[in-house]
Amino acid sequence: MTADVRSAISDQPLDVRAHEQFVARPAGGATVVFCGVVRDHDAERSVVALEYEAHPTAAAVLADVAAQFATAPELLAVTVSHRIGRLEVGDVALVAAVAAPHRREAFDACAQLVDQVKHRLPVWKRQVFADGSDEWVNCP
């Protein structure tokens, strides 16, 4: 049986609660939600914003990653979204949520899902620093 699955690339703020609600299932003893949030520093440098740009294939790649996780027999539902555009400190850049009958399966799957998204998704980020400088980072 394949788990319910949803994925999205969006230039709008991500609704964490909607991700949690999507994966909620009566058979789910565990729901794990991960939020990747823009932090105010990178190493010793102050960050004021991130700007994400996506390759035109990003939505298809994200859908493929999510669909692969949806085939895992221990998962009931999977959803993952990545935001693009300019994000300020505290904004949510990535949300991943899974539901499973047991906590270990849910924790492991969510961690692996995030790792695969970060490894495969063709999205790049530009870090904007407080001193006015910037730096591009290839996320995949």
C-alpha positions in Angstrom: 0.0 0.0 0.0 1.3 3.5 -0.9 1.0 6.2 1.7 -0.8 9.4 0.8 1.6 11.9 -0.5 1.9 15.6 -1.3 4.7 18.0 -2.2 5.1 21.6 -3.3 7.5 24.3 -4.3 6.0 27.7 -3.2 6.9 31.3 -3.2 4.3 31.8 -0.4 4.8 31.2 3.4 4.6 27.5 4.3 1.7 26.5 6.6 3.3 24.0 9.0 -0.1 23.1 10.6 -1.5 22.2 7.2 1.4 19.8 6.7 0.7 18.2 10.1 -3.0 18.0 9.3 -2.4 16.3 5.9 -0.5 13.4 7.5 -2.8 12.9 10.5 -4.3 9.4 10.4 -6.3 7.4 12.9 -3.8 4.6 12.5 -0.9 7.0 13.0 0.7 6.6 16.5 3.4 9.1 15.5 3.5 12.2 13.5 6.9 13.9 13.0 7.1 17.4 11.5 10.4 19.0 10.6 10.8 22.7 9.9 13.9 24.2 8.4 14.0 27.8 9.6 16.2 30.7 8.4 18.6 31.4 11.2 20.4 34.6 12.0 24.0 33.4 11.4 26.2 31.1 9.4 29.4 30.3 11.2 30.6 33.7 12.6 28.6 35.8 10.1 25.3 37.5 10.7 22.6 36.6 8.2 19.7 38.9 7.5 17.9 36.9 4.7 18.1 34.0 2.3 17.0 34.0 -1.3 16.1 30.6 -2.8 16.0 30.0 -6.5 14.7 26.7 -8.0 15.5 25.0 -11.3 12.3 24.4 -13.4 12.5 20.7 -12.6 12.4 21.3 -8.8 8.7 20.5 -8.3 9.1 17.3 -10.2 12.2 16.3 -8.3 10.5 17.0 -5.0 7.4 15.0 -6.0 9.6 12.1 -7.0 11.4 12.2 -3.6 8.1 12.3 -1.7 6.6 9.5 -3.9 9.6 7.3 -3.1 9.0 7.7 0.6 5.3 7.0 0.1 6.1 3.5 -1.0 7.6 2.6 2.4 5.2 0.1 4.1 5.6 1.7 7.5 4.4 5.1 6.4 0.8 6.3 6.3 1.3 9.7 4.8 4.2 12.0 3.6 4.3 15.7 2.7 7.1 18.0 2.0 7.3 21.6 0.7 10.2 24.0 0.0 9.8 27.7 -0.2 11.6 29.9 -2.9 12.1 33.6 -3.0 13.3 35.9 -0.3 13.0 34.7 3.3 13.8 36.6 6.5 15.2 35.3 9.7 12.6 33.1 11.3 10.8 32.2 8.1 10.2 28.5 7.3 12.1 27.3 4.2 11.3 23.6 4.4 8.6 21.5 5.9 8.5 17.8 6.0 5.9 15.7 7.8 5.3 12.0 8.0 2.9 9.7 9.9 3.5 6.1 10.9 2.1 3.6 13.4 5.2 4.0 15.6 7.6 6.8 16.6 10.9 5.3 15.5 9.6 4.7 12.0 8.3 8.2 11.8 11.5 9.9 13.2 13.7 7.8 10.9 11.6 8.4 7.8 11.3 12.2 8.4 15.1 12.5 8.9 15.8 10.5 5.7 13.2 12.5 3.8 14.9 15.8 4.7 18.3 14.4 3.8 17.1 13.3 0.4 15.4 16.6 -0.3 18.6 18.5 0.6 20.7 16.1 -1.5 18.5 16.0 -4.6 16.5 19.2 -4.9 17.8 21.6 -7.4 17.4 24.7 -5.3 20.2 27.2 -4.6 20.3 29.8 -1.8 21.9 33.2 -1.6 22.8 34.2 1.9 22.6 37.9 2.6 24.8 39.0 5.4 24.5 42.0 7.8 27.6 43.6 6.4 26.0 43.8 2.9 28.0 40.9 1.4 26.3 37.8 0.0 27.2 34.2 -0.8 25.6 31.6 -3.1 25.3 28.1 -1.7 24.3 25.1 -3.9 21.8 23.1 -1.8 21.7 19.8 -3.6 
